[in-house]
């Protein structure tokens, strides 16, 4: 299992390096309060990272248990 994680990490790093190297043109990002000139590869990787973090957070929150159901009163037994 440890070697699979290491292989996955190396592949992700290689993918990031390839994306950054192939998309080195500068783009301007306007954020209402600031304008940034960033390399396209860095911007793509940053957006991918933010999306992965938000997706993981959404998955984590969707698995959380909801409120507990109240138990019926003790004297309320129904026999069928």
Steps between C-alpha positions, in 0.01 A plus 500: 500500500785735579661445162170574324475834681860582412437414134184713499686794655781475243247485215319808634826693528600396148157609372538837673846556356379408150198733521715786627763445232255477210292801609757765578320794342395783731134577558342790687254415776271780619372440857300822551751623760821393323638409159749217482724390214551126544636222282212301353639171634514633856146635470371165369667306781371745760143471373534120491623499861217725620245281321643183653494654849141622462392162361664321791333735746161441336550123515604521864199711594257276313611199706445665836207361698189711520313585817397203711137391482312538825403174663127432552366539854550197726130425551417512129544136396289377216434129468395371165 
